[in-house]
Amino acid sequence: MIPMVVITALVGTFILTFSISPVHGIAFFTAFRTLTILMAVPMGQYEYSGEGFLTLAVILVGAIYVMMHWHNVKGAVKWPFLLFILFCTLTVFVAADTANFSKKIARLVGYFFLYLMVAQLSINSRNRKILGYAFILSLLVTNFPAIYIYYIAPAKYMSQLHGEENGLREIGIMSKNNFGFFCCYMALFLAYLYAVARTGLSKAFFLLLFLMQTGLLVLSATRSAWAAFAAAFPLLILFSKDRMRLMMPVIALMVIGAVLFSVISYGAYGELTEKKKYGFNSWHFRTAYAWPASVKAFEEKPFMGWGLGNDLHALMKTAKLKATSHNDYLLVLVETGLIGLSLYLWLLLSLFLKTTAGIRRAVDDRSRMLCVTALAIFIAYLVGSIGEHLLQTPGATGFVITILGMAHGTLLAARHSPLPQSEHGEDPLFE
């Protein structure tokens, strides 16, 4: 009863806020969406998360908003998104698990409308400011429950982390791997906020948050998120026009690495020690079981796949493996076949090219750095997708979509005016 009341309150507040001011509605959604991820309402044999209900609300308001502003999103990534969603919808004819199909197609449609709304709203630099603060509020809302686990109940956390209580499954209000990637994306975004901040006080604030976020990233013990961050962070330095702006975040990373070296070492060598002790580890499971089973499932239905949301069903049916692919590209291949994977790769390429175009065409340094950060976060998503399910993971991936929309909005803004943004008034985001 209580979860339903909370979910109803959040959904109602989102719709009301959006009806008054679309950008504040999206900001509310961005700030508080993680509160609903582990909150679920049972319906029949399945549970439906609060995040799912919020996604339906996004689709509702997004359909109306995008129809009213379709001409304003010319230049955003639309057709690759639409064709991928359309084909995924057609796989309902081969899907055995229609409940999971429905949840996943709704999430894809929600991502699409969220992206288009954010891109259109982000033409205005003031709206980017509002969304930027929503990200800060989101990480505070998400991090405090996690900090409680780490520092107020450390014995329980450490025993779970090292496998004595069947592993650490939840961190605060998010599942473990989802939280790890949330920390990865937010740490990269905080590095951007630090780089563009103008006052010493704001720089100190963002650096403190960056230290906290990277520390939580390490403590999440999500190896795929570590690899994603390691691949993405150098891009911020490589593409930054003033690399000295990122010197303090780099030093902060070194401090975190020194303080949490024992956790990093355990994570780095855990795969080796686990296999030596138990004859089995997570990497071995992926390469020896989940990925071969995915290939076997694909070979049985290579064109249409098994249906969106049917990865678990497919692996159980063909390989007797009660598990999922643990790789987004294989998951899309199993669920939607060669056609679906081709459309998904086209979508990824389109988002990548649009983001790099924003870096080239940015009208000011802040807009350019936002696009650089969006590229880094997108690369983190692509790398992380090799070892985990990110496309359909509720929570963290929604932030990737929002950041891409913000970056692509700056590209639309550049098309609207050839003049530097500073000539139209300062963006006071981090004054």
QUISULTA-V330911 format. One line per field, one symbol per residue. phi: phi as a letter, one per 30 degrees, with the letter a starting at -180 (. if undefined). burial: I if it has 9 or more other C-alpha atoms within 8 Angstrom, else O. Layout:
# QUISULTA-V330911
phi->???
burial->???
This chain:
# QUISULTA-V330911
phi->.dedddddddddddddddddaeddddddeddcdddcdccbcdbiccccddddddddddddddddddddbeddcdjddcdddddddddedddedcddcdddedddddddddedddedddddddeddddddddddddddddddddddddeddccbdddddddecidbiidcbbicbdedddedededdddddddeddcdccdddddddddddedddddddddhcdddddddddceeddddcddbdddcddeddddddddddcddddddddcedddddddciaaddddddcbdddddddddddbdccicjeicdddddddcbhcdacdhaddddddddbidddddddddddddddddddddddcedadddddddddddddddeddddddcbccecddjddeddddddddddddddddddbddedddcjdddebd
burial->OOIIOOIOOIIOOIIIIIOOOIIIIIIIIIIIIIIIIIIIIOOOOOIIIIIIIIIIIIIOIIIOIIOOOOOOIOOIIOOIIIIIIOIIIOIIOIIOIIOIIIIIIIIIIIIIIIIIIIIIIIIOIIIIIIIIOIIIIIIOIIIIIIIIIIOOIIOOIOIIIOIOOOIIOOIIIIIIIIIIIIIIIIIIIIIIIIIIIOOOOIIOOIIOIIIOIIIIIIOIIIOIIIIIIOIIIOIIIOOIOOIOOIOOIOOIIOOIIOOIIOIIIOIOOIIOOIIOOOOIIOOIIIIOIIIIIIIIIIOOIIOIIIIIIIIIIIIIOIIOIOOIIIIIIIIIIIIIIIIIIOIIOIIOOIIIOIIIIIIOIIIIOOIIIIIIIIIIIIIIIIIIIIIIIIOIIIIIIIIIIIIIIIIIIIIIIIOOOOOIIOOOOOIOOIO
